[in-house]
Amino acid sequence: MNVKTMWVDENKALGIVEVEDRAFGSAFHPVKYVAPHEGEFLVINRLWYTTYNGAREFFRAKTNAHIISGRLKKMKVG
């Protein structure tokens, strides 16, 4: 996965990752961070979206067990 941009919540537990995609240019994945400072993460339920806002809506769903803390902030990649 070639990561372009990463966002993380205030607890550094959940976020969104933008990766290069052959078909769409970019794909956005809601993720759970294992080690946010090293950029290690797990994609939640193998989900992907074509926009950042689509991935952000995943965390807003009332039926979702993954709840972000505060605002998502952009992290340095690499």
ChimeraX attribute file (.defattr): number of C-alpha atoms within 10 A of each C-alpha:
attribute: neighborCount
match mode: 1-to-1
recipient: residues
	/A:1	7
	/A:2	9
	/A:3	16
	/A:4	15
	/A:5	16
	/A:6	21
	/A:7	21
	/A:8	23
	/A:9	19
	/A:10	13
	/A:11	12
	/A:12	18
	/A:13	18
	/A:14	26
	/A:15	30
	/A:16	27
	/A:17	27
	/A:18	23
	/A:19	18
	/A:20	15
	/A:21	14
	/A:22	8
	/A:23	8
	/A:24	10
	/A:25	9
	/A:26	19
	/A:27	21
	/A:28	26
	/A:29	26
	/A:30	28
	/A:31	25
	/A:32	20
	/A:33	21
	/A:34	14
	/A:35	12
	/A:36	17
	/A:37	12
	/A:38	10
	/A:39	15
	/A:40	11
	/A:41	18
	/A:42	14
	/A:43	17
	/A:44	16
	/A:45	9
	/A:46	9
	/A:47	13
	/A:48	22
	/A:49	18
	/A:50	16
	/A:51	14
	/A:52	18
	/A:53	10
	/A:54	14
	/A:55	22
	/A:56	18
	/A:57	11
	/A:58	18
	/A:59	18
	/A:60	12
	/A:61	11
	/A:62	9
	/A:63	8
	/A:64	9
	/A:65	8
	/A:66	17
	/A:67	15
	/A:68	18
	/A:69	14
	/A:70	10
	/A:71	12
	/A:72	18
	/A:73	13
	/A:74	14
	/A:75	15
	/A:76	10
	/A:77	13
	/A:78	9
